[in-house]
């Protein structure tokens, strides 16, 4: 088979005889979110932004002409579950979200930390603050801190959350609230943050990555479709998923299951 590159679903579809060198180049030169192996068709899908990269990998193939621009749009996603961020093999850390029945949405770690930590980290590696633990910005009011605590305590309480580390996270949420709700403790904590140098911060575990305080929610955001995934470029709002009885949705992922467990509390 000769190397063939065609257009399909706003992306390039690659058909070629298995070549470990070419596959390795695809994985190392094209970000995880911009490529996908379609096992049923035995083809690769690649975002059209990478036409020049494909010319290097497949010098004998004809690359179809296309407009590589992507339209950024605003959407409100019913996010049922958000995992930890991971290094996807291309140097970028991102978290996959369960949306519309599959892992169809991508959040870069820097975007999550910008929303929950209130700091711009293009290469995030610092420890999560108590503010981030409660999902509030630094400088949050007493009421905002209390509301953050109530929302997170409900999401992570061991009686309703089936995550393996639910108890550990719940205790951290309590510790964060006990510190930030006390004016004296909060003042001392804020001074400590100002004195902490980036080099002194605890580094994130490469095994677990950054974990968003919330695992689910109505997420209003901007982003773009890349192959078959919505890649978030900015978070605008993050609300709890509630029902007509005023209950909030709590989701957990149990290893071996194919979708998140849901509870209304």
LINSULRA-V641235 format. One record per helix or strand. SS is the DSSP state (~ for helix, > for strand). FROM is the first residue (numbers start at 1). TO is the last residue. If there is no record, write none. Layout:
BEGIN
ss->SS from->FROM to->TO
ss->SS from->FROM to->TO
END
This chain:
BEGIN
ss->> from->4 to->8
ss->> from->11 to->15
ss->~ from->20 to->29
ss->~ from->32 to->34
ss->> from->35 to->38
ss->> from->43 to->47
ss->~ from->48 to->57
ss->> from->73 to->79
ss->> from->81 to->82
ss->> from->86 to->87
ss->> from->93 to->99
ss->> from->102 to->108
ss->~ from->109 to->117
ss->~ from->130 to->134
ss->~ from->142 to->156
ss->~ from->166 to->180
ss->~ from->183 to->195
ss->~ from->198 to->200
ss->> from->217 to->226
ss->> from->229 to->239
ss->> from->242 to->242
ss->> from->248 to->252
ss->> from->261 to->264
END
